[in-house]
Every structure is written in structure tokens, then in C-alpha cells.
């Protein structure tokens, strides 16, 4: 299973590499790449795949698709896809409702994620319009989404590690351009 998943991931990465200039092919391919990373990592340890894995893969795929869509127009004078940023809340909300409904920590991480997404979206508003800052915020949002997903299955030690990765990503973007 791990070999097949790795081969599939490598194939999708190569497809993305050759087709990434075609925006409407790049979006699903990049989303599939991110989802397959989760699937490939799990396949290294088991051949029994739970519904939780598919929920997580769907969440990361949707988040990646939105980020790729918004990023495809970030260098314009006005981002025409910034409205799509709100769809990332589905990526965090659905797993919280399905898997972490009884967890106050999962709900707290969802609230933090929502606040961060609001901040990222605000960077694309015409009044502020700092799309690179907005894209950096969305990139750092991957780690916050991981926090929500991990909290929804009560793995708090790993969640803290992901939270630390979020802080490092935000700090690194002050010196290293993410886009």
C-alpha cells in the first residue's frame, strides 16, 4: 500500500509540475498532491484506512484548492478570488463537527482558525490590499488547519507541535518570501 501510494503521489506531483501553468488543472492537482501526502503517510503504517483519514484528506484538499485558486491571482491589482477564502472554513468546520463535536479544544482551535482566516482575507480587501501578506497567512493556515484536525481526534501533544510549526511559519515569513 505504501509503495502504491508513494508511486501515485509521485505521478500526481509530476503531472502538477508539467501542468501547473494551466490554472484549472493546477488547482485539483495541487489539492490531490496535498491529500495524497496524508494518505501516503498513513499507508506507511497500515493498510486499513478509516473514514477519519478521508475526512482529513478532503479537508486538506479543499484548503489547498482554495489557496491555489487565490494564489493564481495574487499578483493582480485586485484579487478576484479572495471571496473563496471563506470556503476554507469548511475544511476545519466539517471535521470539528464530525469528529470533535464534544471536544472544547477542537472548538477552540476552530475559533482560532476562523480568526486567522478572517485576518488572511482582510489582506485582500481593497482598503489594505497586501496580497503577499494574505498568501503568507494562508500558507501558515495549513499548520492551524492541522491543529484543528488533530484536536478533533484528541491528539493534543501533536496539536501543540503543529501550533509551534504555525508560529515558526509566521516568524519565517518575516524574512523568507513564501510566494
N, CA and C atoms as a LAMMPS dump frame, in Angstrom:
ITEM: TIMESTEP
0
ITEM: NUMBER OF ATOMS
537
ITEM: BOX BOUNDS ff ff ff
-5.0000000000000000e+02 5.0000000000000000e+02
-5.0000000000000000e+02 5.0000000000000000e+02
-5.0000000000000000e+02 5.0000000000000000e+02
ITEM: ATOMS id mol type element x y z
1 1 1 N 0.833 -1.197 0
2 1 2 C 0 0 0
3 1 3 C 0.875 1.258 0
4 2 1 N 1.935 1.241 0.807
5 2 2 C 2.811 2.414 0.879
6 2 3 C 3.5 2.661 -0.462
7 3 1 N 3.928 1.591 -1.127
8 3 2 C 4.576 1.736 -2.427
9 3 3 C 3.625 2.267 -3.482
10 4 1 N 2.401 1.769 -3.479
11 4 2 C 1.405 2.258 -4.444
12 4 3 C 1.045 3.716 -4.164
13 5 1 N 0.862 4.035 -2.902
14 5 2 C 0.526 5.42 -2.541
15 5 3 C 1.661 6.366 -2.903
16 6 1 N 2.887 5.961 -2.64
17 6 2 C 4.052 6.789 -2.972
18 6 3 C 4.179 6.97 -4.478
19 7 1 N 3.974 5.902 -5.217
20 7 2 C 4.028 5.99 -6.685
21 7 3 C 2.931 6.903 -7.215
22 8 1 N 1.736 6.768 -6.654
23 8 2 C 0.631 7.64 -7.058
24 8 3 C 0.923 9.094 -6.761
25 9 1 N 1.472 9.348 -5.586
26 9 2 C 1.835 10.718 -5.21
27 9 3 C 2.899 11.27 -6.158
28 10 1 N 3.91 10.478 -6.448
29 10 2 C 4.971 10.926 -7.369
30 10 3 C 4.386 11.245 -8.743
31 11 1 N 3.466 10.417 -9.209
32 11 2 C 2.835 10.647 -10.512
33 11 3 C 2.06 11.963 -10.517
34 12 1 N 1.281 12.217 -9.474
35 12 2 C 0.497 13.455 -9.406
36 12 3 C 1.42 14.667 -9.292
37 13 1 N 2.523 14.538 -8.561
38 13 2 C 3.488 15.636 -8.462
39 13 3 C 4.073 15.95 -9.839
40 14 1 N 4.418 14.926 -10.591
41 14 2 C 4.954 15.141 -11.939
42 14 3 C 3.913 15.788 -12.849
43 15 1 N 2.672 15.326 -12.766
44 15 2 C 1.605 15.955 -13.547
45 15 3 C 1.483 17.435 -13.196
46 16 1 N 1.484 17.722 -11.903
47 16 2 C 1.389 19.118 -11.467
48 16 3 C 2.575 19.929 -12.008
49 17 1 N 3.75 19.36 -11.949
50 17 2 C 4.952 20.06 -12.416
51 17 3 C 4.819 20.463 -13.884
52 18 1 N 4.262 19.586 -14.685
53 18 2 C 4.135 19.875 -16.114
54 18 3 C 2.909 20.72 -16.447
55 19 1 N 1.888 20.699 -15.603
56 19 2 C 0.626 21.36 -15.936
57 19 3 C 0.277 22.534 -15.024
58 20 1 N 1.203 22.943 -14.149
59 20 2 C 0.848 23.959 -13.154
60 20 3 C 0.574 25.338 -13.75
61 21 1 N 0.957 25.574 -14.981
62 21 2 C 0.677 26.873 -15.601
63 21 3 C -0.766 26.974 -16.089
64 22 1 N -1.438 25.839 -16.173
65 22 2 C -2.859 25.823 -16.53
66 22 3 C -3.638 25.831 -15.221
67 23 1 N -4.144 26.993 -14.844
68 23 2 C -4.704 27.202 -13.506
69 23 3 C -5.765 26.175 -13.149
70 24 1 N -6.665 25.889 -14.067
71 24 2 C -7.767 25 -13.712
72 24 3 C -7.379 23.526 -13.699
73 25 1 N -6.186 23.187 -14.143
74 25 2 C -5.637 21.856 -13.917
75 25 3 C -4.759 21.862 -12.671
76 26 1 N -4.083 22.973 -12.448
77 26 2 C -3.186 23.075 -11.297
78 26 3 C -3.942 22.97 -9.979
79 27 1 N -5.116 23.56 -9.917
80 27 2 C -5.866 23.587 -8.649
81 27 3 C -6.205 22.179 -8.163
82 28 1 N -6.873 21.338 -8.973
83 28 2 C -7.175 19.995 -8.456
84 28 3 C -5.931 19.126 -8.276
85 29 1 N -4.916 19.334 -9.127
86 29 2 C -3.703 18.523 -8.986
87 29 3 C -2.953 18.853 -7.692
88 30 1 N -2.833 20.137 -7.376
89 30 2 C -2.165 20.513 -6.129
90 30 3 C -2.977 20.008 -4.932
91 31 1 N -4.306 20.123 -5.005
92 31 2 C -5.153 19.635 -3.921
93 31 3 C -4.977 18.126 -3.745
94 32 1 N -4.924 17.405 -4.846
95 32 2 C -4.728 15.96 -4.785
96 32 3 C -3.352 15.619 -4.221
97 33 1 N -2.328 16.389 -4.586
98 33 2 C -0.981 16.168 -4.027
99 33 3 C -1.003 16.258 -2.507
100 34 1 N -1.614 17.317 -1.985
101 34 2 C -1.65 17.506 -0.528
102 34 3 C -2.425 16.389 0.162
103 35 1 N -3.556 16.007 -0.414
104 35 2 C -4.355 14.935 0.184
105 35 3 C -3.593 13.615 0.16
106 36 1 N -2.884 13.379 -0.93
107 36 2 C -2.148 12.121 -1.047
108 36 3 C -0.96 12.045 -0.095
109 37 1 N -0.449 13.178 0.341
110 37 2 C 0.622 13.161 1.344
111 37 3 C 0.094 12.521 2.634
112 38 1 N -1.098 12.928 3.067
113 38 2 C -1.705 12.316 4.26
114 38 3 C -1.911 10.823 4.034
115 39 1 N -2.487 10.48 2.884
116 39 2 C -2.784 9.086 2.579
117 39 3 C -1.51 8.253 2.537
118 40 1 N -0.473 8.801 1.909
119 40 2 C 0.803 8.082 1.801
120 40 3 C 1.436 7.885 3.171
121 41 1 N 1.387 8.912 4.014
122 41 2 C 1.96 8.792 5.361
123 41 3 C 1.247 7.707 6.158
124 42 1 N -0.06 7.659 6.095
125 42 2 C -0.81 6.642 6.832
126 42 3 C -0.546 5.255 6.255
127 43 1 N -0.416 5.165 4.929
128 43 2 C -0.191 3.861 4.302
129 43 3 C 1.149 3.241 4.694
130 44 1 N 2.054 4.043 5.233
131 44 2 C 3.337 3.503 5.701
132 44 3 C 3.165 2.682 6.973
133 45 1 N 2.035 2.866 7.651
134 45 2 C 1.823 2.195 8.934
135 45 3 C 0.678 1.19 8.932
136 46 1 N -0.227 1.303 7.972
137 46 2 C -1.374 0.4 7.973
138 46 3 C -1.958 0.289 6.575
139 47 1 N -2.723 -0.765 6.367
140 47 2 C -3.468 -0.912 5.118
141 47 3 C -4.966 -0.759 5.367
142 48 1 N -5.329 -0.466 6.601
143 48 2 C -6.732 -0.239 6.955
144 48 3 C -6.96 1.262 7.074
145 49 1 N -7.761 1.793 6.181
146 49 2 C -7.976 3.23 6.122
147 49 3 C -9.356 3.574 6.663
148 50 1 N -9.391 4.482 7.612
149 50 2 C -10.648 4.862 8.259
150 50 3 C -11.298 6.043 7.554
151 51 1 N -12.53 6.274 7.923
152 51 2 C -13.233 7.434 7.414
153 51 3 C -12.567 8.724 7.844
154 52 1 N -11.938 8.699 9.013
155 52 2 C -11.237 9.889 9.509
156 52 3 C -10.15 10.327 8.532
157 53 1 N -9.419 9.367 7.993
158 53 2 C -8.367 9.696 7.026
159 53 3 C -8.963 10.403 5.81
160 54 1 N -10.09 9.927 5.327
161 54 2 C -10.69 10.534 4.143
162 54 3 C -11.269 11.913 4.447
163 55 1 N -11.771 12.108 5.658
164 55 2 C -12.221 13.442 6.071
165 55 3 C -11.032 14.397 6.092
166 56 1 N -9.914 13.947 6.676
167 56 2 C -8.711 14.779 6.737
168 56 3 C -8.167 15.07 5.338
169 57 1 N -8.139 14.063 4.478
170 57 2 C -7.662 14.265 3.098
171 57 3 C -8.55 15.267 2.372
172 58 1 N -9.85 15.159 2.549
173 58 2 C -10.773 16.102 1.928
174 58 3 C -10.57 17.512 2.454
175 59 1 N -10.338 17.623 3.763
176 59 2 C -10.134 18.943 4.373
177 59 3 C -8.881 19.619 3.822
178 60 1 N -7.789 18.874 3.774
179 60 2 C -6.541 19.47 3.289
180 60 3 C -6.619 19.742 1.786
181 61 1 N -7.336 18.895 1.05
182 61 2 C -7.503 19.115 -0.389
183 61 3 C -8.297 20.389 -0.651
184 62 1 N -9.382 20.585 0.082
185 62 2 C -10.187 21.795 -0.118
186 62 3 C -9.385 23.037 0.24
187 63 1 N -8.692 22.999 1.372
188 63 2 C -7.887 24.154 1.779
189 63 3 C -6.839 24.474 0.71
190 64 1 N -6.185 23.44 0.205
191 64 2 C -5.153 23.63 -0.821
192 64 3 C -5.743 24.175 -2.109
193 65 1 N -6.905 23.675 -2.494
194 65 2 C -7.547 24.155 -3.716
195 65 3 C -7.869 25.641 -3.606
196 66 1 N -8.392 26.052 -2.463
197 66 2 C -8.719 27.47 -2.271
198 66 3 C -7.443 28.311 -2.299
199 67 1 N -6.418 27.875 -1.577
200 67 2 C -5.161 28.62 -1.561
201 67 3 C -4.578 28.734 -2.965
202 68 1 N -4.626 27.658 -3.733
203 68 2 C -4.09 27.678 -5.094
204 68 3 C -4.907 28.609 -5.986
205 69 1 N -6.228 28.58 -5.836
206 69 2 C -7.087 29.486 -6.61
207 69 3 C -6.785 30.941 -6.296
208 70 1 N -6.731 31.275 -5.02
209 70 2 C -6.458 32.655 -4.609
210 70 3 C -5.05 33.055 -5.046
211 71 1 N -4.102 32.162 -4.886
212 71 2 C -2.719 32.448 -5.273
213 71 3 C -2.544 32.642 -6.769
214 72 1 N -3.428 32.061 -7.564
215 72 2 C -3.299 32.206 -9.019
216 72 3 C -3.548 33.639 -9.475
217 73 1 N -4.169 34.449 -8.629
218 73 2 C -4.459 35.841 -8.995
219 73 3 C -3.854 36.837 -8.021
220 74 1 N -2.891 36.398 -7.199
221 74 2 C -2.359 37.281 -6.158
222 74 3 C -1.585 38.481 -6.693
223 75 1 N -1.047 38.387 -7.887
224 75 2 C -0.241 39.488 -8.407
225 75 3 C -1.067 40.519 -9.163
226 76 1 N -2.365 40.346 -9.179
227 76 2 C -3.244 41.316 -9.838
228 76 3 C -3.416 42.532 -8.928
229 77 1 N -3.903 43.607 -9.492
230 77 2 C -4.118 44.808 -8.685
231 77 3 C -5.32 44.643 -7.758
232 78 1 N -6.149 43.669 -8.04
233 78 2 C -7.287 43.376 -7.169
234 78 3 C -7.556 41.882 -7.271
235 79 1 N -7.574 41.187 -6.176
236 79 2 C -7.763 39.744 -6.187
237 79 3 C -9.235 39.407 -6.423
238 80 1 N -9.501 38.761 -7.544
239 80 2 C -10.884 38.452 -7.871
240 80 3 C -11.39 37.181 -7.206
241 81 1 N -10.507 36.416 -6.579
242 81 2 C -10.918 35.162 -5.948
243 81 3 C -10.853 35.195 -4.42
244 82 1 N -10.622 36.342 -3.833
245 82 2 C -10.464 36.386 -2.375
246 82 3 C -11.717 35.944 -1.631
247 83 1 N -12.876 36.053 -2.238
248 83 2 C -14.117 35.573 -1.615
249 83 3 C -14.026 34.078 -1.293
250 84 1 N -13.247 33.33 -2.081
251 84 2 C -13.142 31.873 -1.895
252 84 3 C -12.448 31.506 -0.593
253 85 1 N -11.731 32.448 0.002
254 85 2 C -11.03 32.168 1.26
255 85 3 C -12.007 31.665 2.317
256 86 1 N -13.244 32.145 2.282
257 86 2 C -14.232 31.711 3.276
258 86 3 C -14.544 30.222 3.176
259 87 1 N -14.326 29.614 2.017
260 87 2 C -14.566 28.173 1.858
261 87 3 C -13.599 27.342 2.699
262 88 1 N -12.476 27.936 3.091
263 88 2 C -11.529 27.178 3.924
264 88 3 C -12.137 26.837 5.286
265 89 1 N -13.138 27.584 5.699
266 89 2 C -13.787 27.276 6.979
267 89 3 C -14.489 25.917 6.934
268 90 1 N -14.884 25.481 5.748
269 90 2 C -15.472 24.15 5.594
270 90 3 C -14.427 23.093 5.948
271 91 1 N -13.172 23.35 5.533
272 91 2 C -12.072 22.408 5.801
273 91 3 C -11.886 22.144 7.286
274 92 1 N -12.122 23.146 8.1
275 92 2 C -11.941 22.989 9.543
276 92 3 C -13.261 22.677 10.245
277 93 1 N -14.35 23.221 9.746
278 93 2 C -15.639 23.054 10.41
279 93 3 C -16.195 21.647 10.317
280 94 1 N -16.126 21.047 9.151
281 94 2 C -16.684 19.698 8.973
282 94 3 C -15.993 18.673 9.87
283 95 1 N -14.647 18.622 9.889
284 95 2 C -14.01 17.659 10.805
285 95 3 C -14.336 17.925 12.281
286 96 1 N -14.444 19.197 12.651
287 96 2 C -14.773 19.511 14.042
288 96 3 C -16.166 18.99 14.381
289 97 1 N -17.106 19.182 13.496
290 97 2 C -18.472 18.714 13.74
291 97 3 C -18.542 17.186 13.714
292 98 1 N -17.895 16.564 12.738
293 98 2 C -17.978 15.108 12.6
294 98 3 C -17.176 14.342 13.643
295 99 1 N -15.988 14.853 13.981
296 99 2 C -15.064 14.076 14.809
297 99 3 C -14.812 14.659 16.193
298 100 1 N -14.882 15.979 16.323
299 100 2 C -14.513 16.607 17.587
300 100 3 C -15.64 17.368 18.239
301 101 1 N -16.869 16.957 17.959
302 101 2 C -18.039 17.709 18.43
303 101 3 C -18.033 17.919 19.94
304 102 1 N -17.572 16.931 20.692
305 102 2 C -17.581 17.012 22.16
306 102 3 C -16.291 17.589 22.741
307 103 1 N -15.372 18.002 21.899
308 103 2 C -14.072 18.479 22.376
309 103 3 C -14.018 20 22.412
310 104 1 N -13.946 20.591 23.617
311 104 2 C -13.818 22.045 23.678
312 104 3 C -12.511 22.542 23.05
313 105 1 N -11.483 21.724 23.081
314 105 2 C -10.215 22.13 22.48
315 105 3 C -10.347 22.177 20.955
316 106 1 N -11.068 21.229 20.385
317 106 2 C -11.286 21.256 18.935
318 106 3 C -12.064 22.508 18.544
319 107 1 N -13.069 22.863 19.317
320 107 2 C -13.848 24.068 19.022
321 107 3 C -13.007 25.326 19.206
322 108 1 N -12.143 25.328 20.225
323 108 2 C -11.254 26.473 20.427
324 108 3 C -10.318 26.645 19.24
325 109 1 N -9.732 25.527 18.762
326 109 2 C -8.83 25.629 17.612
327 109 3 C -9.592 26.08 16.364
328 110 1 N -10.855 25.676 16.239
329 110 2 C -11.677 26.138 15.116
330 110 3 C -11.89 27.652 15.192
331 111 1 N -12.103 28.171 16.39
332 111 2 C -12.278 29.618 16.569
333 111 3 C -10.987 30.356 16.203
334 112 1 N -9.849 29.841 16.652
335 112 2 C -8.56 30.457 16.311
336 112 3 C -8.342 30.404 14.795
337 113 1 N -8.65 29.277 14.193
338 113 2 C -8.522 29.126 12.742
339 113 3 C -9.406 30.146 12.014
340 114 1 N -10.646 30.295 12.477
341 114 2 C -11.576 31.245 11.865
342 114 3 C -11.046 32.673 11.976
343 115 1 N -10.49 33.02 13.126
344 115 2 C -9.909 34.359 13.302
345 115 3 C -8.732 34.551 12.344
346 116 1 N -7.916 33.531 12.185
347 116 2 C -6.763 33.633 11.291
348 116 3 C -7.208 33.773 9.833
349 117 1 N -8.218 33.027 9.451
350 117 2 C -8.73 33.118 8.084
351 117 3 C -9.313 34.512 7.836
352 118 1 N -9.983 35.064 8.838
353 118 2 C -10.51 36.423 8.721
354 118 3 C -9.368 37.413 8.507
355 119 1 N -8.288 37.234 9.256
356 119 2 C -7.106 38.082 9.084
357 119 3 C -6.54 37.932 7.664
358 120 1 N -6.396 36.695 7.198
359 120 2 C -5.856 36.458 5.856
360 120 3 C -6.739 37.119 4.8
361 121 1 N -8.045 36.941 4.927
362 121 2 C -8.987 37.532 3.973
363 121 3 C -8.877 39.062 3.963
364 122 1 N -8.687 39.645 5.136
365 122 2 C -8.612 41.115 5.217
366 122 3 C -7.432 41.674 4.427
367 123 1 N -6.387 40.896 4.244
368 123 2 C -5.222 41.342 3.482
369 123 3 C -5.556 41.547 2
370 124 1 N -6.655 40.964 1.54
371 124 2 C -7.045 41.077 0.137
372 124 3 C -8.083 42.167 -0.099
373 125 1 N -8.535 42.823 0.96
374 125 2 C -9.509 43.892 0.807
375 125 3 C -8.864 45.08 0.114
376 126 1 N -9.616 45.79 -0.732
377 126 2 C -9.042 46.932 -1.463
378 126 3 C -8.445 48.008 -0.546
379 127 1 N -9.002 48.185 0.644
380 127 2 C -8.509 49.21 1.563
381 127 3 C -7.085 48.898 2.013
382 128 1 N -6.803 47.637 2.29
383 128 2 C -5.483 47.213 2.772
384 128 3 C -4.637 46.711 1.605
385 129 1 N -5.151 45.816 0.829
386 129 2 C -4.569 45.097 -0.289
387 129 3 C -3.072 44.837 -0.151
388 130 1 N -2.803 43.802 0.614
389 130 2 C -1.445 43.288 0.772
390 130 3 C -1.501 41.79 0.467
391 131 1 N -1.621 41.428 -0.825
392 131 2 C -1.858 40.027 -1.175
393 131 3 C -0.733 39.078 -0.769
394 132 1 N 0.505 39.543 -0.769
395 132 2 C 1.595 38.656 -0.342
396 132 3 C 1.433 38.334 1.139
397 133 1 N 1.097 39.323 1.933
398 133 2 C 0.828 39.086 3.346
399 133 3 C -0.35 38.126 3.518
400 134 1 N -1.366 38.291 2.684
401 134 2 C -2.521 37.398 2.734
402 134 3 C -2.155 35.972 2.371
403 135 1 N -1.33 35.806 1.346
404 135 2 C -0.895 34.461 0.96
405 135 3 C -0.02 33.837 2.039
406 136 1 N 0.831 34.646 2.656
407 136 2 C 1.636 34.134 3.774
408 136 3 C 0.73 33.642 4.894
409 137 1 N -0.309 34.403 5.195
410 137 2 C -1.245 33.995 6.241
411 137 3 C -1.942 32.692 5.866
412 138 1 N -2.321 32.549 4.607
413 138 2 C -2.965 31.306 4.173
414 138 3 C -1.998 30.122 4.231
415 139 1 N -0.747 30.349 3.878
416 139 2 C 0.246 29.272 3.964
417 139 3 C 0.425 28.842 5.416
418 140 1 N 0.533 29.806 6.32
419 140 2 C 0.65 29.465 7.741
420 140 3 C -0.614 28.777 8.231
421 141 1 N -1.731 29.067 7.586
422 141 2 C -3.002 28.445 7.96
423 141 3 C -3.007 26.937 7.82
424 142 1 N -2.115 26.383 6.985
425 142 2 C -2.007 24.923 6.893
426 142 3 C -1.734 24.322 8.273
427 143 1 N -0.816 24.914 9.012
428 143 2 C -0.48 24.391 10.344
429 143 3 C -1.651 24.552 11.31
430 144 1 N -2.391 25.654 11.192
431 144 2 C -3.574 25.823 12.051
432 144 3 C -4.663 24.824 11.687
433 145 1 N -4.834 24.566 10.39
434 145 2 C -5.795 23.542 9.989
435 145 3 C -5.391 22.193 10.572
436 146 1 N -4.103 21.894 10.533
437 146 2 C -3.626 20.664 11.166
438 146 3 C -3.98 20.635 12.653
439 147 1 N -3.853 21.778 13.323
440 147 2 C -4.234 21.842 14.743
441 147 3 C -5.698 21.467 14.935
442 148 1 N -6.556 21.999 14.091
443 148 2 C -7.988 21.685 14.19
444 148 3 C -8.223 20.199 13.952
445 149 1 N -7.618 19.665 12.898
446 149 2 C -7.806 18.255 12.567
447 149 3 C -7.29 17.353 13.685
448 150 1 N -6.127 17.662 14.19
449 150 2 C -5.521 16.842 15.24
450 150 3 C -6.309 16.951 16.544
451 151 1 N -6.787 18.145 16.863
452 151 2 C -7.605 18.327 18.067
453 151 3 C -8.915 17.562 17.961
454 152 1 N -9.437 17.428 16.755
455 152 2 C -10.715 16.734 16.587
456 152 3 C -10.621 15.249 16.911
457 153 1 N -9.396 14.712 16.957
458 153 2 C -9.214 13.302 17.347
459 153 3 C -8.457 13.177 18.672
460 154 1 N -8.426 14.264 19.426
461 154 2 C -7.877 14.283 20.792
462 154 3 C -6.391 13.944 20.883
463 155 1 N -5.616 14.33 19.916
464 155 2 C -4.166 14.124 19.943
465 155 3 C -3.492 15.461 20.26
466 156 1 N -3.578 15.868 21.505
467 156 2 C -3.191 17.229 21.875
468 156 3 C -1.686 17.482 21.849
469 157 1 N -0.882 16.484 22.122
470 157 2 C 0.574 16.677 22.069
471 157 3 C 1.011 16.996 20.642
472 158 1 N 0.47 16.26 19.696
473 158 2 C 0.805 16.508 18.299
474 158 3 C 0.24 17.865 17.869
475 159 1 N -0.936 18.216 18.387
476 159 2 C -1.549 19.507 18.067
477 159 3 C -0.643 20.658 18.506
478 160 1 N -0.048 20.532 19.678
479 160 2 C 0.857 21.57 20.177
480 160 3 C 2.066 21.703 19.244
481 161 1 N 2.568 20.588 18.77
482 161 2 C 3.681 20.615 17.822
483 161 3 C 3.285 21.357 16.555
484 162 1 N 2.087 21.086 16.064
485 162 2 C 1.609 21.78 14.874
486 162 3 C 1.424 23.273 15.149
487 163 1 N 0.962 23.612 16.343
488 163 2 C 0.84 25.021 16.728
489 163 3 C 2.191 25.709 16.722
490 164 1 N 3.211 25.005 17.187
491 164 2 C 4.571 25.539 17.163
492 164 3 C 5.032 25.748 15.718
493 165 1 N 4.68 24.82 14.831
494 165 2 C 5.017 24.97 13.407
495 165 3 C 4.331 26.202 12.814
496 166 1 N 3.102 26.487 13.256
497 166 2 C 2.402 27.692 12.806
498 166 3 C 3.203 28.939 13.199
499 167 1 N 3.63 28.994 14.451
500 167 2 C 4.392 30.148 14.937
501 167 3 C 5.692 30.293 14.14
502 168 1 N 6.39 29.187 13.897
503 168 2 C 7.629 29.238 13.111
504 168 3 C 7.38 29.717 11.683
505 169 1 N 6.279 29.27 11.092
506 169 2 C 5.961 29.694 9.729
507 169 3 C 5.702 31.193 9.67
508 170 1 N 4.913 31.695 10.61
509 170 2 C 4.633 33.133 10.647
510 170 3 C 5.925 33.914 10.848
511 171 1 N 6.776 33.454 11.747
512 171 2 C 8.046 34.133 12.005
513 171 3 C 8.956 34.081 10.777
514 172 1 N 9.001 32.961 10.095
515 172 2 C 9.869 32.808 8.921
516 172 3 C 9.42 33.697 7.786
517 173 1 N 8.119 33.937 7.674
518 173 2 C 7.635 34.778 6.582
519 173 3 C 8.061 36.236 6.718
520 174 1 N 8.563 36.6 7.863
521 174 2 C 9.089 37.959 8.014
522 174 3 C 10.412 38.104 7.263
523 175 1 N 11.114 36.982 7.068
524 175 2 C 12.419 37.028 6.396
525 175 3 C 12.423 36.304 5.053
526 176 1 N 11.554 35.301 4.896
527 176 2 C 11.563 34.458 3.704
528 176 3 C 10.228 34.605 2.996
529 177 1 N 10.253 35.017 1.739
530 177 2 C 9.002 35.127 0.987
531 177 3 C 8.45 33.739 0.726
532 178 1 N 7.188 33.562 1.02
533 178 2 C 6.545 32.262 0.825
534 178 3 C 5.932 32.095 -0.547
535 179 1 N 5.821 33.19 -1.311
536 179 2 C 5.222 33.099 -2.644
537 179 3 C 6.089 33.81 -3.649
